[in-house]
Amino acid sequence: MRFGNLMFDPMFRYASRNDGKTIHFTPVESAALSLLTAHAGQILPRHRLLDATQRGEVDALERSVDLLVNRLRTKLGDSARTPRFIATSYGEGYSWIAASAPEPGEDVYVAIGPAAGPEALRTEPRVRAFLDDLADALRARLPSERGVRLLAPKAGEGADAPYRVEVGLRQDAAGVHCAVVLRAAASGAALRAERWTIAPDDLAGAARTAATAFAAAIKSEIWRHLATAGGLAGPTDEPIELRLHRAAVLLSRTPQTWLESEAELQKLRAEDPDDPQTALMWASHLYARLVLDLASDPAQLEPQIEALVFQALPHARGNPMLALAAAKLLCFVSRDHLELAEALAEDAFAQSTAFASAFAVLGQLRLNRGRLPEAIDYFDQGIELAEPGSEFQVFLMVLKCTTLLALDDRQACLAACETLYRTKPLTRMQMGLFLTSPDEVLPDDLRQILLSLDAGLLRRLLLHFDYLFVRRVPDAAGRKNMFRGVLTQLAQHRPLDDLPAPVRVYAEGGAGEGL
């Protein structure tokens, strides 16, 4: 098992360094390492470590754990102030923070080096420490499945990775100069270049500080490369908000992936608040919040989206991808902008190579106009072009299913739903209740979901379905059709006396037929 520059024995009896030296651990130290690494990222109270290491010593004190951790840090070359392996949570305990490095043959996401330059510089201890720290800092920022490998300074060593960090070294009187360049492997394009100088009088911690800053910059640049819309898009490419989401999923260490995009977009906006592309990306992020986060407030976010779109509009007209994003956002937040949105989308469609994204926007515009068969035709064309199984294709499938609901074409909706659930099974749990027919017997798993939902969450889900899909259909009969199935199932399994006001109208009077 490898962590940073150390390869550990499976029993943690010893570890081998890159320079060939071996670190030996006592049985107590091995027990502590085994426990810490088995619970990586978790804070372990001192008593947990004490239980694992005291070996029956009744007089053992928690203070002895602190001494044990200090011994381990000394052997590992770690620091309490700037930890790479063991972090202190004051008043709580200790945690293992180093991410495991990929073994030979494992997937590598970022490859670092091997360093280029005179051999004396490549093996210089402070240079090696800097590169080790850079690899560790990247591992700490990327999810565990995104492997980082520091390539040893051996001829011919390499690794297949989508991103490569090139390191060049030279020396003069000022010290050792490190040039660090991040490249996208597929295109060879240099995404970021940084330079750092190891001065003769630099302390050991200076390299770690520089490596930490470089790692943060490298991660941000990878996110930009994955998420940024750019001026061109291919026929199967995702729209901006899904590109943002995909980048966040790839790089996030938290379940709320949209937080990753939010942090990076805030950096971009701080750099150039007037940039039209950044403004539309931020607007697309707020739109994604409205779609993904039940707690989001349309009354707060929609005016922000509208203002951002109009800020970017003079510049977006010359960029088909941005114009398509602007059109979709305008028709989503307000029906007052449909004519403008349609003009933007049609002009972009005539110029753009982003066919799938264009079909998605044109379909949504037809939906807002009540031209539902045309909307379905556009969605079908987008589904055919989109990458199979992608979030973009699933998004178009959901739009098609909900539009078929509005048309009350239950047979076609059933067939479309079956395709959707095969493509992404999770959507059945997410959308199954809302896509059900009023005359079908609710399957046991969906019935259990319906019965287990607390009243507050059920209200929020009904309002969210109305906000995302139902309100966009201008025809009252179509909106009633979209709620018939779920309201019928609700009437059979739960009381209907606590429906939110926007939904209640579909369960009253004529809207409640068949209930």
Buried (B, 14 or more C-beta within 10 A) or exposed (E): EBBBBBBBBEEBBBBBBBEEEEBEBBEBBBBBBBBBBEEBEEBBBBEBBBEBBBEEEEEBEEEBBBEBBEBBBEBBBBBEEBBBBBBBEEEEBBBBBBBBBBEEEEEBBBBBBBBBBEEEBBEBEBBBBBBBBBBBBBBBBBBEEBBBBBBEBEEEEEBEBBBBBBBBBEBEEEBBBBBBBBBBBEEEEEBBEBEBBBEEEBEEEBBBBBBBBBBBBBBBBBBBBBBBBBEEBEBBBBBBBBBBBBBBBBBBBEEEBBEBBBEBBEEBBEEEEEBBBBBBBBBBBBBBBBBEEEEBEEEEBBEEBBEBBBBBBEBBBEBBBBBBBBBBBBBBBBBEBBEBBBEBBBBBBEEBEBBBBBBBBBBBBBBBBBBBEBBBBBBBBBBBBBEEEBBBBBBBBBBBBBBBBBBBBBEBBBEBBEEBBEBBEEBBEEBBBBBBBBEEEBEEEBBEBBEEBEEEEBBBBBBBBBBBBBBBBBEEEBBBBBBBBBBBBBBEEBEBEEBEEEBBBBBEEEBBEEB
